[in-house]
Amino acid sequence: MSHVVWNSYTKDAFDRNWNDFLLKYGLGRNKWLSELYEDRHIWIQVYLDHHFWAGMRSTQRSKSIHSFFNKFITLNSSLRQFVKQYDNCLASIEQRERELDAADFHTVIPCATKSAIEAQFQHVYTHEKFREVQAQFGGKVNCITRSMHSTLGFTTYEVVEQVSNSTFNKFVITYDAISREVKCQCLLSESRGILYHHSLSVLSFERVYNMAPKYILER
């Protein structure tokens, strides 16, 4: 079910994968799953990816907060201990932010490729965000890009991404040569705020060396 939710990149693919999932496990008459499917437009990623979420997921906040507080308190901690340790938590967060800011200003993470686009992101992003971008540049090696057709400055590409020995995902991507805008049907760039390897593969194919400002979000 997790695979169906997070790896269905079109609405048609989600419907198909969801139905296959129900058939495989004999869940076609499950009321709870039927209700979830009816509400798919408010919780399934492919229905929400035109919105910007900065990469957040529904359970991410609670899990990260629980993990952080577990460093300072236990199930047996008293209310008084909790209040005291809460102040220590805030101090720890502030100190960590100061350390990260200092690292951002005084050190540079080397580029992993010769791409001018990667170097552009290197100069404007924090270390943490730049590492996310670098992971996408690494993902380009799994992509094969093919031009499908072009008209009036707009070119449509098909990007085939190998995700395992026998599994390949196909994505349709459009590129506007005038505005240098790239748009992938997965919409991951729109929802997470950084260019994904599907789009970067097309930009490399087009020999784009300078990104449009819209793709560099302010901190």
N, C-alpha and C positions, 0 to 999 in steps of 0.2 A: 504494500500500500504506500509506503514511503517512496518507493521508486516511481509509482504512478503519479503521486502528488508533485514531486520535485523534478522529475525528468520528462514531463510531458510539455513540449515546447509550443504546441498549438492546441486550440480548443478541440479540434477534431481528434488529435492524437490523445488528448486526455479522455474524451468520451470513449474512444476505442480501447484504450488501456484500462479504463475503469470497468468497462463491460467484460473484458477478458479476465480481470481480477475477480469479479463477482462469479463468473462462470467457473473459473478454476477452483474456487474454494466453496462453491455451492451457497453463495450468499445473496442470491437474487431476491429473496423475500425478506431480507434483514431490514427491519423498520428503521433502525438507527442509521444504517448506511444510506438508505433511501432518502432520509431527511437531510443527511449531509450532502448528498448529490443535488438535492433541490436548492440548497444554499451555496452551491459551489462558487457562485459569482462573488461571494464575500470572503472566501478563505483559500481558494485554489490559486496558486501562484500565477498560472497562465492568464487568469482573468484579472489579475491585479498588477501585472507588470508594466502597465502604462503609467503607474504611479511611482513616485520616488520614495523608496524605503530605506536608503542607505545600507542595504544589505541585511537589515534586521528581520528576524523571524518572530513568530508569535510567542514562543517560549524562551527566547534568548535572554530577555531582561531578567525574568525570575531566576533562571538557572545561573546566570552570571552573578547576580546579587547574592544568592544563597552560597555560591562557591566562595565569594569574597568574605562574607561574614563568618564563614566556618573557620577562617584563620584567626578569629578574635574571640569567638564565644562558642559554647557548647550547649547541649540540651539542658545541662544542669546549672547553667549560669543564672544568677539572680537578676531581678530587674535593675537593681543598683549597679551590678557589674555590667549589664548591657548598656546602660546610659554612659558609663565611664568608657567602655570599649568602643562605643559609637563615636565618641570624640577622637579616639585613637584611629578609628577607621578613616575618618575625614582627613586627619593629619597625614595618614599613610597615602591616601589618594593624592593630596596636594603635593607631597614630596615626590611621588612618582611622576606627576605631571611636570614638575620643575626639572627633574632629571631628563625626561624625554625631550622637553623644550631645549635644554642645553645641548643634548646630543644632536637635535635637528639643526641647531645653529652652528655647531662647531665640527661636525663630522659629515661625511658624504658616503652614501652607499654606492659602490661601483655599479655601473650598468652591466647587465648580463649579456647584452647584445650590442651590435654596432648601429642599431636603429637610432635615427635622429629623434624620432618621436619619444622613445624611451628616455633619451637625454633631456628632452623638453620636460617630461614629467619629473625627472630627477631633481630639477631645479626649483620646482614649485610645490611639491608635495612633502608632507612629513615622512619620516622613515617608515612608519607603520603603513601609511597609505601607499607609499611607493613600493613596498614589498608586495602588496596586493596587485599592483599594476605589473610588477615583474613576473608574478605567477601567470598572468595572462599572456605575456610575451613568451613564456615557456610553453604555454598551451598551443601556440601557433604551430609547433612542429607536428601536431596531430591533425592538422587541417590541410585539405586539398581544395584549392580555389579554382573555379572554372567560370569564365564569363559566358553568360547565356544570351543576352541581347542588349543593345544600346541604342538610345534615341534622344536627341536634343540635350545632350550632356548627362543624361541619366543612364546608368549602367546597372543591369541586374546580374547578380552573381549567385552561383550555387557553391556553398561551402560544405564539404563532407568531412565530418569530424570522426576519427576513430576513437571510440571509448573503451573498447576491449578487443581481443583477438578476432572476434566474429561480429561485433556490434558497431554499426556506423550510424551517426545521426546526420541528417541533411538539413541545411538552413538556407533560406533565400534572403539575400541581402541586397539592398539598393544603395548606390553611391551617386551623389550629385557632385560633378566635377567643378561646378561654379562655386558653390557654397562650401565644398569639402565636407558635406554631411554624409554620414553613413548610418544606415538603419537596418538592423537585423530582426528577423521575425521572432527571435527568442525574447527580445525586449529586456534582456538582462542589464544592458548598459543603462537603460532608462530607469530601472528600478534600483540599481545598486550604485550608480553614479560614476562608474569607471568603465572604460572601453573593454569589452570582452574579446577573447582571442578570435572569435568569428569575424568581428569587425576589423581587428588589427590585421588579420590575414588579407582582407580585401584592400586595406590601406597600403600594405606592403606591395600587393599586386599592382596597385595604381601608382606606386612610387611617390607616395605623399610623405613629405619630410617635415611638415609644419602643421600641427593640429589647429583646428578652429578653436577660438577661445571658449566656446560653449562647452567643450569637453573637459575643461579644467575647472572644477568646482572650488569655490572658496572654502576655507577651513571653517 
